[in-house]
Amino acid sequence: MIIKITLTIIFLAVMIGVGIYTRKQTSSVDGFVLGGRSVGPWLTAFAFGTSYFSAVVFVGYAGQFGWKYGLSSTWIGVGNAVIGSLLAWLILGRRTKLMTQHIESRTMPDFFGTRFADQGLRIVASVIAFVFLIPYTAGVYKGISTLFEMGFGIPYEYCVIIMAALTAVYVILGGYKATAMNDFIQGIIMLFGIVAVILAVLNIQGGLFNAVERLAAMPSDTDPAVNGGFASWFGPDPWNLLGVVVLTSLGTWGLPQMVGKFYSITDESAIHRGTVISTVFAFVVAGGCYFLGGFGRLFGMPPVLPNGKLAFDSIVPSMLVTLPDVLIALVVLLVLSASMSTLASLVLTSSSTMTLDLIYRDKKSLPGEVEDGAIDDIVAEKIERRKVVVMRVLIMFFIAISLLIALNPPTFIAQLMGISWGALAGAFLAPFMLGLYWRGITTASVWACFAWGVGITVVNMLLGNPINPINCGAIAMVGGFPICWLVSLFTKKLPQQTVDSIFKCYE
């Protein structure tokens, strides 16, 4: 216990120290939200990866889907690396950096409002982002607190409150730059931690080959006469597995907290290096998490909840509780690292969106246009500082709301993430990506996609989830593309001069 407490205190002290160190760079909005658009490839790549993978993945998804699909759940991690990281950087990285800098966009809602010349889109997108980032944040709290309860014996409620307070401190102090620097430190811990934990767990089971043989001997849940499904290439349920791959991989392309990383990177050469770093990180961390979760059945049945369902969120903690104290301390730091980085990204994205796109909604001009009513530098600096203060207040407000949900959470972490990612990426993914590439996309099609992504997610939830939230989220994401295309064919196009001025950044 002394080892665990000591390592955790050192870790938290470093996180807060970084916040204090970077606080001087947060006087302006660009400094607080985007790190001055000068964050290098290593920091950006690790910020992308650590924001991507949190306790939601390590505790919730790895446990639940490892139990359902066995070793084939590793494909989820592979999909996260190839689709969610490599292709995201290749397809979105350069164009996002250039266009958002060209139109002076600081947030995803700001992008929609300026790119499609409709400030109504900006307002609605900011509300969608704020509302649906909350359940994801609550899921992260639940995941990290479950591990903390296992490692330290601290009641769940206290864990949630402590994590919320500590995250608030270093984000409020240092903004995005503090988040990015801490993400790098946390990412290193995650890389070493996941490798060490996998080796330790396999050693408990007598090595890799023995563990796989034992898994292969286990009967299927649906047909006890059939063995081997949990150790097969595509598992006992490949189609539902595909839905999870789509949701968790393609979803990053439409999430404000993920895409925002491309806004802040220094230049195009940094994007190339960041692509490689981010992909390798995802292969190790995501692939390792799901590979580890695939062996969950070897550690016995998880507890049963009052409603009769298995407590999937207890599977990974039950695998780790038998580890030596030093490794449990490492696991706690691993999950703490993954979760605090994601929490920091979520609260910063939410507060900046509410501040810049709802409370202080500046009149935006397209590149080449002359702004009316220019203000002097002293007044502009005061307004910038006021915006940063408001963002800091909203960080506390956002944390408080998500904290209330985390203290009374739904049954499973995976449900929280499915609802959040489904609505956000279902609404934002298609119009954002097409807005970067296609001159013919219309403002009306963006409205239609917003209604589609949020509508299908909310209706499914109100009807008691007749479609699994994971599959519903995947349908929402993929369905946005034909909706944008069809509506754009029959609705009014943006003026050619406006479109040309926006796409000039790629010449």
N, C-alpha and C positions, 0 to 999 in steps of 0.2 A: 504493500500500500504506500509506503514511503517513496519507493521508486516511481510509482504511478503519479502520485501527487507532485513530486519534485519535477518530473518531466513536463507535466501539464502546466505547472506554474511558469516554468521557463518558457515554454511555448507561448503562453498567453502574454507574458511580459514582452517577448520579442514582437508579437503582433501589435500590441499597443505602442511599443517603442517606434515601430515603423510609422504608425499613424502620427506620432508626435514629430518625427523627423521630416515628414512630407507636408506638414500642415501649412508651411509658408507658400506652397504652390497651389493653394486652394482659394485664393482671394477672388479669382475670376471664375465665371461659369465654365469656360473651356478648360481651365485648370482643374476644377473640381469634378467635372463630368467626364472629360476626355483626356486628362493628363497633358493638356496643351497640344494634343495630336502629335506627340513626339515620343510615344512609347515604343521601344525596340522589339525585335522579333521574338526574343526569348521570353520577355515579360508578357507580350501579347499572346504567344502560343500557350504558355502555362496558364494565363488568365482564362483563355478560351477553354482549355482542358479542365481546369479545376472548377470553373463555373458549370461545366457540362456534367461532371461526375461528383455526386455528393452522397450523403447518407441514404438518399432516396434510392440510388443505384446499389450501393454496397449492402445496405440492410434490407430495403424493401424489395427492389427488383431482383437482385441476385438471389435472395432467399425464395421469393415466390415463384419466379420463373425457372430457377434451378430445380425446385421441387417438381414443377409441372413438366419440364422438358428434359431434365437430366443434363448430360454433357452437351447436348445440342444447343443449350442456352448460350454456349460460347459464341454461336453465330450472331447473337445480339451485340456482343462486344466487337466482333469483326465488322458488323454493319456500322456500328458507331464510329469505328476508326476510318473505314473506307468512305461511307456516305456522309456521316455526320461531321467528320473532320477533313479528310483529304478533299473530297469533292466540294464541300462547303467552301473551303479556302480557294480552290481552283476556280470555281464558278462565281462565287460572290465576292471574294476578297478584294481583288483589284478594282472591280467596277464599283463596289460599295465605297471604297476609300476615295476614288476619284469623283464620283457623282456627289456624295454627301459633302465633300469639301468644296466642290464647285458651287453647290446651291446653299452652302453654309447651314447644313442640317446637323443638329446635335443629337436628335433622338429619332426613333423610327416614326412616331406620329408626325413629327416635324417633316420628315421625308415625304410622307403621304400628302400632307397639306401643301407643300411646295412643289413636289414633282407633278401632282395632278391639279394644281391651281384651285384647291378647294379647302378652305380652313375648317369647314365642317368635318372633313375627314380627319383632320388633325385632332379635333376635340374628341370625336367618337373613338378614335384609335387610342387616345390617352386614357379614356375611361375603361376601354376593354383591357388595356395593358394593366392598369392599376387593379381592377377587380380580379382578373384571372391570374395575376402573379401571387395573390394572397394564398390560395390553396396550395400552390407549389411550395411556398415558403413554409407553410404549416407542416407539409410533408417532410421537409428537411429538418425542422425542429423535432418532429416525432422520431425520425430515424436516428439522429444523433443522441437524443435523450434516452432511447432504448439501449444504446450501447453504453452510455455513461452509467445508466442504472445497473447494467451488468458488471461493468468494470470497477465501479466505486461503491455500489450499494446505496447511492444517493437517490431519493425518491424522484420519480419522473418529473413532477411539477417544478421542483427546484432546478433540475437540469435545464429545462426549457427556459426558465427565467434567466438563469446565469448566462446561457449562450446568447440569448437575445441582447442582454445588457452589454456583453463584451463585444459583440459584433457592432452594435451601435457606436460604441466608443471609438473604435479605430476607423470606421467609415466616416463618422462625423468629423473626426480630426483631419484625416488625410485625403478623403475623396478617392477618386479613381486611381491616382498614383500609389496611394497606400495600399489599395486593394490589389493592384497589379504586382507590387513588390512582395506583399504577403502571399499572393497566389504562387509566386515563384518558389518561395520557401516551402509553402504547403505542398506544392507539386513534387518537390524533391522527396519530402516525407512520404507522400503517397506512392511514388515509384518504388522506393526501397521497402516500404511497409507491405505492399500487396505481394511482392515477391517472397518476402520472409514469411508471411502468413500462409501462403499457398504451400511452401515447402514444409512448414511446421504441421499443417493439417494433413498433408499427404503422409508425412512421417508417422503420425498417429495411426493412420490406416494401413501401415505396412508398406508404403511406397505407392507410386503411381499405378503400376500394373495390377497390384493386388486390389487397390481401390476400384479400378475400372472393372475387374472381374466380379467383385462383390456387387457393384452397381448393375452389371449386366444380368446378374442372377435374380434381380428383383422383379416381381410380377407387375404387369400393367395395372393402373387403377381401374380401367374400364373392363379389362378381361384378365382375370387372375391366372388364366392358363397360358398367357403369352409373357415370355421373359425377354429381356435384352433391349427393350425400347429406350430405356434411360441411358444406355451406353452407345446408342446408334448415332449415325451421322446427323439425321434430321429429326430424331426424337419421336415420341408417340403422337404428336399433334403439329405437323409442319405448317399447316395453314394459319393457325392462331399464332404460331411462332413468327411467321412472316409479318403478321400485324404488329407484333411487338417491335420487330426490327424496323419497320416503316415508321412507327410512332417515335421511337427513341433515336432514330438516325436522321430521318428527314425533318423531324421537328425542329432541330437546331437552326435550320435555314430560315425559320420564320419567328424565332423568339427574340424579342428586343434586347434582352441581356446578353445574347450570344452574338447577334449581328453587330451590336454596338462595339464589339472589340475591333472590328475592321475600321471603324471611324477614327480610332485613336492611333493606329500604327503609323510609323514614321514615313515610309515611302514604299515604292513598288518592290525594290530589292529585298526589303525586310519581309514583305509578304511571301516571297519565294522561300526564304529560310524558315519563316513561321509555319508554312505549310508542312514541311518535313518534320519539324519539331512537334507540332500539334498531333500529327498522324501517329508518330512513334509513341507519344505519350498515351494516346487513346488505345492503341493496341495493347500496351502493357497494363494500363489501369482498368479499362473497360473489359478487355479480354480476360484479364486476371480475375476480376470480380465475378463475372458470370461463370467462368471455369470453376472457381471456388464454390459458388452456389450450386453447381451441378452435382456436388458430392453431399448435399444436405441430407439426403435420405439415409446415408450411412450412419448418421448420428441419432437415429430414432425419430419417432413421431413428435411433431411440435405440439405445444399445448392446444387445447380446444377452447374457443371463445364461448361465452354464454349463448350465442345464437347457433352453436353447433358447428361453426366453420373453424378450420385450422388457423392458428395464429401464425400466418406466414412471416410476419415481421420478427418472430422469435427464432426463426430457423438459423440465421447466421450467428446471432449471439450465442445460441446453444452449441454451435460448432466451435466457437472461440473460447468458451468458458473453461475448457480443459487445458488451455495453453499455459505455459509458464508465465509468471507475473510480468517478466520483462516484455514478453511478446504481447501480453494483454495491454500493457502500457503503450506499446507501439501501435496496436490496433486502435486504441482510444485516440492517439495522436493522428493516426491515419484518417479516421472518420471525422475527427475534429477539424483537421485540415481541409478535407473535402467539403465539409458542411459549411464552415465559416466562410470559405471563399465563395461558395454559391450564395449564401445568405447575403454577403456583402454586395455581390453583383445584383441580386434581386432588389434589395432595398435601395441601392443607388439608382438603378434603372427606374424603379417606380417613383421615387421622389423627384428625380430630374424630369420625368415625363409630366407629372402633375404640375410642377413649377413652371416649366418652359412652355407647355402646350395647353394649360388651362388657366393658371393664375397670371402669368406674365406672357401673354401671347403676342409677341412682337409682330408688327406688320412686315411680311417678308417680300422682298423684291427678287425677281429672277435675275440671273447674271446678265449684266449689260444694261439693266434698267437703273434709272436714277431715283434714289430714295428721296421722298419729300420730308420736310421738317426735321433735318438732321439736328442732333443735340450735341452740346459741347462735351469735351472729354471728361470733365469733372463730374457732370451729371451722369454720364454713361458709366463711369466707374462706381458711383454710388448705387446705381441701379443694379449693376453686376453683383456688388457685395450684398445687396438686399436679396437678390435671387438666391445666392448661396446660403444665406441665413434661412430663408424659407425652405430650401431643400433639406437643410439639417433638421428643421422642425418636422417636416414631413417624413423624414427617415424614422424618427421616433414614433410618429403616428402610424406608419405602415407596420413597423415592428409590433406595436401594441395590438393592432387588429389581428395580424397573423398569429400572435401569441395566444390570443383568446381562442382561435380555432385549434391551435396545437394542444391546448389544455383540454379540449373536448373534441378530439379528432374522429373522423370516420373510421371504419374498420381497418382499412389497409392503406399503407403509404401509396401503393400503386394506383389506387383510385384517385387520390389527390392529384398525382402527377398526370394521370390520363385526362382528367377534366381540364387542368390548367393548360397542358400542351395542346390538347385537341382544340380548344377554343382559340388560343393565341395563334398557333401555327395555321389552323384552319382558316382564320380570318386574314392573317398577314402574309403567309408564305407566298402564295401565287401572285398577288399584286405587287409585292416587294420585288420578287425575282423578275417578273415580267416588266416591271417598271424600270429595271436596270438594263434590259435587253431589247424590249419591243417598243417601237415608236407608236404602234397602233392601239395600245391599250387605252381604254377610256376611263373617265372618272366614274361613270355609272357602274362599270364592271367592278371597280374597287368597292363601291357601296354594296353591290350584290354579294361579293365575296365576304365582306364583313358580316352581312346578315346570315350567310350560309354557315360560316365557321362557328359563330356564336350560337346561331339558331339550332343547329343539329346537336351541339353539345348540351345546351340547356334543356331542350325538349327531351333528349334521351335521359338526362338526369331526372327531370320531373316525372317521367314515366316509369321510374324505377330501374333504369339501365337495361332495357330489353336487349340492346346491343352492348356487349362488353365495352366499358369506357376506353379500353386500349384500342379495340378495333374501331370504335366510333371516332376516336381521334385520328387514326390512320385514314379513315374514309373522308373525314373533314379536310385533311391536308391535301390528299390527292384530288378530291373533287373540286377544289378551288380552281384548278387550272382549266378544265373545260368550261366552268362557269364564267371565268374571266374572258376566255376566248369567245364564247357564244355571245355574251352580252356586248362585248366590244364590236362584234360584227354589225350590231343593229342600233348602236347608240352614237351620240355625237362625239366626234374626235376633238382633241385639243387643237388649238390653232397651230399651224405648221411652224410659225415663227417661234412660238413658245417651246415646242418640242426640239427644234433645231438648237435653240440657245442652251437647253438642258444637256443635250447629247454632244455638245461641242467639247465637253471635257475629255472625250475619248479620242479626239483627233490628234 
